[in-house]
Amino acid sequence: MNHFIAKSARVRSTPFTQRIEDYGVQSYTVYNHMLLPASFHGVVDDCNHLKKNVQLWDVSVERQVQIKGPDADFLAQLMTCRDLSHAKDHVCYYAPIVDEQGKILNDPLVMKIQPDTWWISIADTDVLLYAKGIAIGKNLDVEITEPNVNPLAVQGPKSFELMKRIFGEEILNLKFFHFKRFDFQGHPFLIARSGWSKQGGFEIYVDNDEIGLLLYDQLMKEGKDLEVRPGCPNLIERIESGLLSYGNDMDMNDTPLECGLDNFVSLNPDIEYLGKDILQKQKNEGVSRSLVGLLLDIKEISVTQHLPIMKEDRFIGTLRSACFSPNFNQCLGIAMIDKSHQILDQDLSLEINGKKISAKMTNLPFQK
């Protein structure tokens, strides 16, 4: 049986949807109420191509929550456990959004694009509604909107050559997690040295649909000899790289400290954010569980929901994500495991979703 997603106004297309369908997208998922390509030539082939060449990703689903106004700085800080008090111009900050219990609601990049304006480039939850709720509750002087910005990622080792051909040598000077505006067809696009892969690349924040499509076509034209093709975030590449996926590896039941995001949790007494007292207590007492990697001695596994993990008839955690890695020649998993049962780099017999599997626990990211 063939399964498909029925399109509607509630499941929004993107400015690039027709382009990627012309190029043969195989499947979609839904992310932030929008279509996100999931495969073009199969997950393994897409992964191999990404590691060697360059791909254009329609990641319009990375919606921007724009916070603008006199209280923008205060609200942005109130929402995240990362200290933004010394945020610099033209720098992207990975900043987990937390609630009053210190639980993760989203894990976006945030950028201060003007003195009174922040962009929060979100993962898959409704951060705009959360921001509006706080702003109303605290009577803050801010305007919160979702601007028409549709990111286009250029990823892979040949992305640097391709971007140089379009935007000139200067773009190669852009540092990792920094952004700057670069001109194309008379329009200044905000471009960041970032992307959800470890293969290197850029994210172009397309805020003009018409010129954005011209840019897409020009990237495809200029990259023919570089074997450019459309692509999408790749399950194998991101798990091999230890890149966490919100909604899969972590969700609103987890805290940043349980997910290994300690470096992004500030306990600076001079800043205020929701859930800070809870995270302070957890930091002092230590976490009772955390994310680890699993090397699984099997050739195939499907994780469409968190799967229970048993050890000697005792529940020890959940498998959050997994895939077969041709590079490791085994399945790799990311799991939330009770600290008392974390035994690293030793042979273990685990029962996952009712099946006995030989495995090893390891730190993230995976090391071959």
C-alpha positions as a Markdown table, in Angstrom:
| # | Residue | x | y | z |
|---|---|---|---|---|
| 1 | Met | 0.0 | 0.0 | 0.0 |
| 2 | Asn | 1.2 | 3.5 | -0.9 |
| 3 | His | 0.9 | 6.1 | 1.8 |
| 4 | Phe | 0.9 | 9.8 | 1.1 |
| 5 | Ile | 0.2 | 13.1 | 2.9 |
| 6 | Ala | -2.9 | 15.0 | 1.7 |
| 7 | Lys | -2.0 | 18.6 | 1.1 |
| 8 | Ser | -4.1 | 21.4 | 2.5 |
| 9 | Ala | -3.9 | 24.9 | 3.8 |
| 10 | Arg | -3.1 | 23.5 | 7.2 |
| 11 | Val | -0.2 | 21.5 | 5.9 |
| 12 | Arg | 1.6 | 24.3 | 4.1 |
| 13 | Ser | 3.6 | 24.0 | 0.9 |
| 14 | Thr | 6.8 | 26.1 | 0.6 |
| 15 | Pro | 8.0 | 28.4 | -2.2 |
| 16 | Phe | 10.3 | 25.5 | -3.3 |
| 17 | Thr | 7.7 | 22.7 | -3.3 |
| 18 | Gln | 7.1 | 22.7 | -7.0 |
| 19 | Arg | 10.9 | 22.7 | -7.7 |
| 20 | Ile | 11.6 | 19.7 | -5.5 |
| 21 | Glu | 8.6 | 17.8 | -6.9 |
| 22 | Asp | 9.9 | 18.4 | -10.4 |
| 23 | Tyr | 13.3 | 17.0 | -9.2 |
| 24 | Gly | 11.6 | 13.8 | -7.8 |
| 25 | Val | 11.1 | 14.0 | -4.1 |
| 26 | Gln | 10.1 | 10.5 | -2.9 |
| 27 | Ser | 8.5 | 11.3 | 0.5 |
| 28 | Tyr | 7.5 | 14.1 | 2.9 |
| 29 | Thr | 7.0 | 14.4 | 6.6 |
| 30 | Val | 5.2 | 17.3 | 8.4 |
| 31 | Tyr | 7.2 | 19.7 | 10.5 |
| 32 | Asn | 5.8 | 23.0 | 11.9 |
| 33 | His | 2.6 | 22.4 | 9.9 |
| 34 | Met | 4.6 | 22.4 | 6.7 |
| 35 | Leu | 5.9 | 19.9 | 4.2 |
| 36 | Leu | 9.5 | 18.8 | 4.8 |
| 37 | Pro | 11.1 | 16.5 | 2.2 |
| 38 | Ala | 12.2 | 13.2 | 3.7 |
| 39 | Ser | 13.9 | 11.3 | 0.8 |
| 40 | Phe | 14.9 | 11.7 | -2.8 |
| 41 | His | 16.9 | 8.7 | -3.9 |
| 42 | Gly | 16.6 | 6.7 | -0.7 |
| 43 | Val | 18.1 | 7.4 | 2.7 |
| 44 | Val | 21.4 | 5.5 | 2.1 |
| 45 | Asp | 22.0 | 7.0 | -1.4 |
| 46 | Asp | 21.1 | 10.5 | -0.2 |
| 47 | Cys | 23.5 | 10.1 | 2.7 |
| 48 | Asn | 26.4 | 9.0 | 0.5 |
| 49 | His | 25.7 | 11.9 | -1.9 |
| 50 | Leu | 25.6 | 14.4 | 0.9 |
| 51 | Lys | 29.0 | 13.3 | 2.2 |
| 52 | Lys | 30.7 | 13.7 | -1.2 |
| 53 | Asn | 28.9 | 16.5 | -3.0 |
| 54 | Val | 26.5 | 19.3 | -2.4 |
| 55 | Gln | 22.7 | 19.4 | -1.8 |
| 56 | Leu | 20.0 | 22.0 | -1.7 |
| 57 | Trp | 17.6 | 21.5 | 1.2 |
| 58 | Asp | 14.2 | 23.1 | 1.3 |
| 59 | Val | 14.0 | 23.7 | 5.1 |
| 60 | Ser | 11.3 | 26.3 | 5.0 |
| 61 | Val | 9.9 | 24.4 | 8.0 |
| 62 | Glu | 12.5 | 26.2 | 10.1 |
| 63 | Arg | 10.1 | 29.0 | 10.8 |
| 64 | Gln | 11.2 | 32.2 | 12.3 |
| 65 | Val | 9.5 | 33.6 | 15.4 |
| 66 | Gln | 10.3 | 37.3 | 15.3 |
| 67 | Ile | 10.3 | 39.2 | 18.5 |
| 68 | Lys | 10.5 | 43.0 | 18.1 |
| 69 | Gly | 10.2 | 45.9 | 20.4 |
| 70 | Pro | 11.6 | 47.6 | 23.6 |
| 71 | Asp | 11.2 | 44.4 | 25.7 |
| 72 | Ala | 12.5 | 42.0 | 23.0 |
| 73 | Asp | 15.8 | 41.3 | 24.8 |
| 74 | Phe | 14.0 | 40.6 | 28.1 |
| 75 | Leu | 11.5 | 38.1 | 26.5 |
| 76 | Ala | 14.1 | 36.3 | 24.4 |
| 77 | Gln | 16.2 | 35.7 | 27.6 |
| 78 | Leu | 13.1 | 34.7 | 29.6 |
| 79 | Met | 12.4 | 31.9 | 27.2 |
| 80 | Thr | 15.9 | 30.3 | 27.1 |
| 81 | Cys | 18.3 | 28.8 | 29.6 |
| 82 | Arg | 21.2 | 30.1 | 27.6 |
| 83 | Asp | 22.8 | 33.4 | 28.7 |
| 84 | Leu | 22.0 | 35.9 | 25.9 |
| 85 | Ser | 23.1 | 39.0 | 27.9 |
| 86 | His | 26.4 | 39.3 | 25.9 |
| 87 | Ala | 25.0 | 38.2 | 22.5 |
| 88 | Lys | 27.0 | 39.6 | 19.7 |
| 89 | Asp | 25.9 | 40.9 | 16.4 |
| 90 | His | 26.0 | 38.5 | 13.4 |
| 91 | Val | 26.3 | 35.4 | 15.6 |
| 92 | Cys | 23.8 | 32.4 | 15.8 |
| 93 | Tyr | 23.2 | 31.0 | 19.2 |
| 94 | Tyr | 21.9 | 27.5 | 20.0 |
| 95 | Ala | 19.5 | 28.3 | 22.8 |
| 96 | Pro | 17.1 | 25.6 | 24.3 |
| 97 | Ile | 13.7 | 27.0 | 25.0 |
| 98 | Val | 12.4 | 25.8 | 28.4 |
| 99 | Asp | 9.2 | 26.0 | 30.5 |
| 100 | Glu | 8.7 | 26.7 | 34.2 |
| 101 | Gln | 9.8 | 23.2 | 35.0 |
| 102 | Gly | 13.0 | 23.5 | 33.1 |
| 103 | Lys | 11.7 | 21.1 | 30.4 |
| 104 | Ile | 12.7 | 21.6 | 26.7 |
| 105 | Leu | 10.0 | 23.1 | 24.5 |
| 106 | Asn | 12.2 | 23.7 | 21.5 |
| 107 | Asp | 15.9 | 23.9 | 20.6 |
| 108 | Pro | 16.3 | 26.7 | 18.1 |
| 109 | Leu | 19.0 | 28.9 | 16.8 |
| 110 | Val | 18.5 | 32.5 | 17.9 |
| 111 | Met | 19.9 | 35.6 | 16.1 |
| 112 | Lys | 19.7 | 39.3 | 17.0 |
| 113 | Ile | 19.2 | 40.7 | 13.5 |
| 114 | Gln | 18.6 | 44.3 | 14.6 |
| 115 | Pro | 19.1 | 46.2 | 17.9 |
| 116 | Asp | 15.4 | 45.5 | 18.9 |
| 117 | Thr | 14.7 | 42.4 | 16.9 |
| 118 | Trp | 15.4 | 38.7 | 17.4 |
| 119 | Trp | 14.8 | 35.8 | 15.1 |
| 120 | Ile | 14.2 | 32.4 | 16.7 |
| 121 | Ser | 14.7 | 29.7 | 14.1 |
| 122 | Ile | 12.6 | 26.9 | 15.6 |
| 123 | Ala | 12.4 | 23.2 | 15.7 |
| 124 | Asp | 9.0 | 21.4 | 15.5 |
| 125 | Thr | 6.8 | 23.1 | 18.2 |
| 126 | Asp | 4.6 | 26.2 | 18.3 |
| 127 | Val | 7.1 | 28.7 | 20.0 |
| 128 | Leu | 5.2 | 31.7 | 18.6 |
| 129 | Leu | 2.2 | 30.8 | 20.9 |
| 130 | Tyr | 4.5 | 30.3 | 23.9 |
| 131 | Ala | 6.1 | 33.7 | 23.3 |
| 132 | Lys | 2.8 | 35.4 | 22.9 |
| 133 | Gly | 1.5 | 33.8 | 26.1 |
| 134 | Ile | 4.5 | 35.0 | 28.1 |
| 135 | Ala | 4.3 | 38.5 | 26.5 |
| 136 | Ile | 0.6 | 38.8 | 27.3 |
| 137 | Gly | 1.0 | 37.5 | 30.9 |
| 138 | Lys | 3.8 | 39.9 | 31.7 |
| 139 | Asn | 2.4 | 42.8 | 29.7 |
| 140 | Leu | 5.6 | 43.2 | 27.6 |
| 141 | Asp | 6.1 | 45.8 | 24.9 |
| 142 | Val | 6.8 | 43.5 | 22.0 |
| 143 | Glu | 5.4 | 42.5 | 18.6 |
| 144 | Ile | 5.6 | 38.7 | 17.9 |
| 145 | Thr | 5.1 | 37.5 | 14.3 |
| 146 | Glu | 6.1 | 34.8 | 11.9 |
| 147 | Pro | 7.7 | 36.6 | 8.9 |
| 148 | Asn | 7.7 | 35.1 | 5.4 |
| 149 | Val | 11.2 | 33.6 | 5.7 |
| 150 | Asn | 11.9 | 30.3 | 4.1 |
| 151 | Pro | 15.4 | 28.9 | 4.8 |
| 152 | Leu | 17.3 | 27.1 | 2.0 |
| 153 | Ala | 20.2 | 25.1 | 3.1 |
| 154 | Val | 23.3 | 24.4 | 1.0 |
| 155 | Gln | 25.0 | 21.4 | 2.5 |
| 156 | Gly | 28.0 | 19.1 | 1.8 |
| 157 | Pro | 31.7 | 19.4 | 1.2 |
| 158 | Lys | 31.3 | 21.1 | -2.2 |
| 159 | Ser | 28.9 | 23.7 | -0.8 |
| 160 | Phe | 31.7 | 26.2 | -0.3 |
| 161 | Glu | 32.7 | 26.1 | -3.9 |
| 162 | Leu | 29.1 | 26.5 | -5.0 |
| 163 | Met | 28.3 | 29.4 | -2.7 |
| 164 | Lys | 31.5 | 31.1 | -3.8 |
| 165 | Arg | 30.4 | 31.0 | -7.4 |
| 166 | Ile | 27.1 | 32.7 | -6.5 |
| 167 | Phe | 28.2 | 35.1 | -3.8 |
| 168 | Gly | 31.9 | 35.6 | -4.3 |
| 169 | Glu | 35.0 | 34.8 | -2.3 |
| 170 | Glu | 33.9 | 36.9 | 0.7 |
| 171 | Ile | 31.4 | 34.2 | 1.8 |
| 172 | Leu | 34.2 | 31.8 | 2.5 |
| 173 | Asn | 35.3 | 34.2 | 5.3 |
| 174 | Leu | 32.0 | 33.6 | 7.1 |
| 175 | Lys | 32.8 | 31.8 | 10.4 |
| 176 | Phe | 30.8 | 28.9 | 11.8 |
| 177 | Phe | 27.5 | 30.0 | 13.4 |
| 178 | His | 28.0 | 33.6 | 12.1 |
| 179 | Phe | 25.7 | 35.3 | 9.6 |
| 180 | Lys | 25.8 | 38.3 | 7.3 |
| 181 | Arg | 23.8 | 39.7 | 4.4 |
| 182 | Phe | 25.0 | 38.9 | 0.9 |
| 183 | Asp | 23.5 | 40.3 | -2.3 |
| 184 | Phe | 21.8 | 38.3 | -5.1 |
| 185 | Gln | 19.9 | 40.1 | -7.9 |
| 186 | Gly | 19.9 | 43.3 | -5.8 |
| 187 | His | 18.4 | 41.6 | -2.8 |
| 188 | Pro | 20.4 | 41.2 | 0.5 |
| 189 | Phe | 19.8 | 37.7 | 1.8 |
| 190 | Leu | 20.8 | 36.9 | 5.4 |
| 191 | Ile | 23.1 | 33.9 | 5.2 |
| 192 | Ala | 24.5 | 31.8 | 8.1 |
| 193 | Arg | 27.3 | 29.4 | 8.1 |
| 194 | Ser | 25.2 | 26.6 | 9.6 |
| 195 | Gly | 23.0 | 23.6 | 8.8 |
| 196 | Trp | 21.7 | 20.4 | 10.3 |
| 197 | Ser | 24.6 | 18.2 | 9.1 |
| 198 | Lys | 28.2 | 17.8 | 9.9 |
| 199 | Gln | 29.3 | 18.0 | 6.2 |
| 200 | Gly | 29.6 | 21.8 | 6.2 |
| 201 | Gly | 27.4 | 24.4 | 4.6 |
| 202 | Phe | 25.2 | 27.4 | 4.8 |
| 203 | Glu | 21.6 | 28.4 | 5.4 |
| 204 | Ile | 20.1 | 31.1 | 3.3 |
| 205 | Tyr | 17.1 | 32.9 | 4.9 |
| 206 | Val | 14.9 | 33.5 | 1.9 |
| 207 | Asp | 12.6 | 36.5 | 2.6 |
| 208 | Asn | 11.6 | 37.1 | -1.0 |
| 209 | Asp | 9.9 | 34.2 | -2.8 |
| 210 | Glu | 10.4 | 35.4 | -6.3 |
| 211 | Ile | 14.1 | 36.1 | -6.0 |
| 212 | Gly | 14.5 | 33.0 | -3.8 |
| 213 | Leu | 13.3 | 30.8 | -6.7 |
| 214 | Leu | 15.8 | 32.6 | -9.1 |
| 215 | Leu | 18.5 | 31.8 | -6.5 |
| 216 | Tyr | 17.4 | 28.2 | -6.3 |
| 217 | Asp | 17.6 | 27.8 | -10.1 |
| 218 | Gln | 21.0 | 29.6 | -10.2 |
| 219 | Leu | 22.4 | 27.3 | -7.5 |
| 220 | Met | 21.3 | 24.2 | -9.5 |
| 221 | Lys | 22.7 | 25.6 | -12.7 |
| 222 | Glu | 26.1 | 26.7 | -11.3 |
| 223 | Gly | 26.5 | 23.4 | -9.4 |
| 224 | Lys | 26.0 | 20.9 | -12.2 |
| 225 | Asp | 29.7 | 20.0 | -12.4 |
| 226 | Leu | 29.7 | 19.7 | -8.6 |
| 227 | Glu | 26.8 | 17.1 | -8.8 |
| 228 | Val | 24.4 | 19.3 | -7.0 |
| 229 | Arg | 20.9 | 17.9 | -6.4 |
| 230 | Pro | 18.0 | 18.5 | -4.0 |
| 231 | Gly | 18.3 | 16.8 | -0.6 |
| 232 | Cys | 17.0 | 17.0 | 2.9 |
| 233 | Pro | 18.1 | 16.3 | 6.5 |
| 234 | Asn | 19.3 | 12.8 | 6.5 |
| 235 | Leu | 18.6 | 10.3 | 9.3 |
| 236 | Ile | 21.8 | 8.3 | 8.9 |
| 237 | Glu | 24.1 | 11.3 | 8.7 |
| 238 | Arg | 22.6 | 13.1 | 11.6 |
| 239 | Ile | 22.6 | 10.0 | 13.9 |
| 240 | Glu | 26.2 | 9.1 | 13.0 |
| 241 | Ser | 27.1 | 12.8 | 13.8 |
| 242 | Gly | 25.2 | 12.7 | 17.1 |
| 243 | Leu | 22.9 | 15.6 | 16.1 |
| 244 | Leu | 19.9 | 15.6 | 18.4 |
| 245 | Ser | 16.4 | 15.9 | 16.9 |
| 246 | Tyr | 13.7 | 17.6 | 18.9 |
| 247 | Gly | 10.6 | 15.5 | 19.1 |
| 248 | Asn | 12.6 | 12.3 | 18.6 |
| 249 | Asp | 15.7 | 12.2 | 20.9 |
| 250 | Met | 14.3 | 14.8 | 23.3 |
| 251 | Asp | 11.0 | 16.4 | 24.0 |
| 252 | Met | 9.1 | 18.4 | 26.5 |
| 253 | Asn | 9.5 | 15.6 | 29.1 |
| 254 | Asp | 13.3 | 16.1 | 29.2 |
| 255 | Thr | 15.5 | 18.9 | 30.6 |
| 256 | Pro | 18.6 | 20.2 | 28.9 |
| 257 | Leu | 20.8 | 18.7 | 31.5 |
| 258 | Glu | 19.4 | 15.2 | 30.9 |
| 259 | Cys | 20.1 | 15.7 | 27.2 |
| 260 | Gly | 23.8 | 16.6 | 27.6 |
| 261 | Leu | 23.2 | 20.3 | 26.9 |
| 262 | Asp | 25.0 | 21.5 | 30.0 |
| 263 | Asn | 27.0 | 24.0 | 28.1 |
| 264 | Phe | 23.8 | 25.8 | 27.1 |
| 265 | Val | 22.4 | 26.1 | 30.7 |
| 266 | Ser | 23.4 | 29.3 | 32.4 |
| 267 | Leu | 23.1 | 29.6 | 36.2 |
| 268 | Asn | 24.3 | 33.2 | 36.1 |
| 269 | Pro | 22.5 | 34.9 | 39.0 |
| 270 | Asp | 22.2 | 38.1 | 37.0 |
| 271 | Ile | 19.9 | 36.6 | 34.3 |
| 272 | Glu | 16.3 | 35.5 | 34.6 |
| 273 | Tyr | 14.5 | 32.8 | 32.7 |
| 274 | Leu | 11.7 | 30.4 | 33.3 |
| 275 | Gly | 12.6 | 27.1 | 35.1 |
| 276 | Lys | 15.9 | 28.3 | 36.3 |
| 277 | Asp | 15.4 | 27.2 | 39.9 |
| 278 | Ile | 14.5 | 23.7 | 38.8 |
| 279 | Leu | 17.6 | 23.5 | 36.6 |
| 280 | Gln | 19.8 | 24.8 | 39.5 |
| 281 | Lys | 18.4 | 22.1 | 41.7 |
| 282 | Gln | 19.0 | 19.4 | 39.1 |
| 283 | Lys | 22.5 | 20.6 | 38.5 |
| 284 | Asn | 23.3 | 20.5 | 42.2 |
| 285 | Glu | 21.8 | 17.0 | 42.7 |
| 286 | Gly | 22.8 | 15.5 | 39.4 |
| 287 | Val | 20.5 | 13.9 | 36.8 |
| 288 | Ser | 19.0 | 10.4 | 37.2 |
| 289 | Arg | 19.1 | 9.7 | 33.5 |
| 290 | Ser | 20.7 | 11.0 | 30.3 |
| 291 | Leu | 21.1 | 10.4 | 26.6 |
| 292 | Val | 23.7 | 7.8 | 25.4 |
| 293 | Gly | 24.6 | 6.2 | 22.2 |
| 294 | Leu | 23.8 | 2.5 | 21.5 |
| 295 | Leu | 25.7 | 0.3 | 19.1 |
| 296 | Leu | 23.2 | -2.4 | 18.2 |
| 297 | Asp | 24.2 | -5.8 | 16.7 |
| 298 | Ile | 21.3 | -5.9 | 14.3 |
| 299 | Lys | 20.9 | -4.8 | 10.6 |
| 300 | Glu | 17.6 | -3.1 | 10.7 |
| 301 | Ile | 15.4 | -1.3 | 13.2 |
| 302 | Ser | 12.4 | 1.1 | 12.9 |
| 303 | Val | 11.7 | 3.7 | 15.6 |
| 304 | Thr | 8.4 | 5.5 | 15.0 |
| 305 | Gln | 7.9 | 6.0 | 18.8 |
| 306 | His | 10.0 | 5.7 | 21.9 |
| 307 | Leu | 10.7 | 2.0 | 22.5 |
| 308 | Pro | 11.2 | 0.5 | 26.0 |
| 309 | Ile | 14.6 | -0.9 | 26.8 |
| 310 | Met | 14.9 | -3.7 | 29.3 |
| 311 | Lys | 17.9 | -5.2 | 31.0 |
| 312 | Glu | 17.5 | -8.4 | 33.0 |
| 313 | Asp | 13.8 | -7.8 | 33.1 |
| 314 | Arg | 14.2 | -4.3 | 34.5 |
| 315 | Phe | 13.1 | -1.2 | 32.6 |
| 316 | Ile | 16.2 | 1.0 | 32.1 |
| 317 | Gly | 15.1 | 3.6 | 29.5 |
| 318 | Thr | 13.8 | 4.2 | 26.0 |
| 319 | Leu | 15.3 | 4.1 | 22.5 |
| 320 | Arg | 14.6 | 7.5 | 21.0 |
| 321 | Ser | 16.1 | 7.2 | 17.5 |
| 322 | Ala | 18.0 | 4.5 | 15.5 |
| 323 | Cys | 19.1 | 3.6 | 12.0 |
| 324 | Phe | 21.4 | 1.2 | 10.2 |
| 325 | Ser | 24.7 | 2.8 | 9.4 |
| 326 | Pro | 26.6 | 1.4 | 6.4 |
| 327 | Asn | 29.7 | 3.2 | 7.8 |
| 328 | Phe | 29.5 | 1.4 | 11.1 |
| 329 | Asn | 28.0 | -1.8 | 9.6 |
| 330 | Gln | 25.4 | -1.9 | 12.4 |
| 331 | Cys | 22.5 | 0.0 | 13.8 |
| 332 | Leu | 23.2 | 3.1 | 15.8 |
| 333 | Gly | 20.7 | 4.3 | 18.4 |
| 334 | Ile | 20.2 | 7.3 | 20.7 |
| 335 | Ala | 18.6 | 6.3 | 24.0 |
| 336 | Met | 17.6 | 7.9 | 27.3 |
| 337 | Ile | 19.0 | 5.6 | 30.0 |
| 338 | Asp | 18.8 | 5.6 | 33.8 |
| 339 | Lys | 22.2 | 6.6 | 35.2 |
| 340 | Ser | 22.3 | 3.5 | 37.4 |
| 341 | His | 22.3 | 1.3 | 34.3 |
| 342 | Gln | 24.7 | 3.1 | 32.2 |
| 343 | Ile | 27.6 | 0.8 | 31.5 |
| 344 | Leu | 29.8 | 2.2 | 28.7 |
| 345 | Asp | 31.8 | 0.2 | 26.2 |
| 346 | Gln | 30.9 | -3.2 | 27.5 |
| 347 | Asp | 29.0 | -6.0 | 25.8 |
| 348 | Leu | 25.3 | -6.0 | 27.0 |
| 349 | Ser | 22.2 | -8.0 | 26.3 |
| 350 | Leu | 19.2 | -5.7 | 26.0 |
| 351 | Glu | 15.6 | -6.2 | 25.2 |
| 352 | Ile | 14.3 | -3.5 | 22.9 |
| 353 | Asn | 10.6 | -3.6 | 22.1 |
| 354 | Gly | 10.5 | -7.3 | 23.1 |
| 355 | Lys | 13.5 | -8.4 | 21.1 |
| 356 | Lys | 16.8 | -9.6 | 22.6 |
| 357 | Ile | 19.7 | -7.5 | 21.1 |
| 358 | Ser | 23.5 | -7.5 | 21.8 |
| 359 | Ala | 24.6 | -3.9 | 22.3 |
| 360 | Lys | 27.1 | -1.5 | 23.7 |
| 361 | Met | 26.5 | 1.9 | 25.3 |
| 362 | Thr | 28.7 | 4.8 | 24.3 |
| 363 | Asn | 29.1 | 8.5 | 24.6 |
| 364 | Leu | 27.8 | 10.8 | 21.8 |
| 365 | Pro | 28.8 | 11.5 | 19.2 |
| 366 | Phe | 29.6 | 8.1 | 17.9 |
| 367 | Gln | 33.3 | 7.2 | 17.4 |
| 368 | Lys | 34.4 | 4.5 | 15.0 |
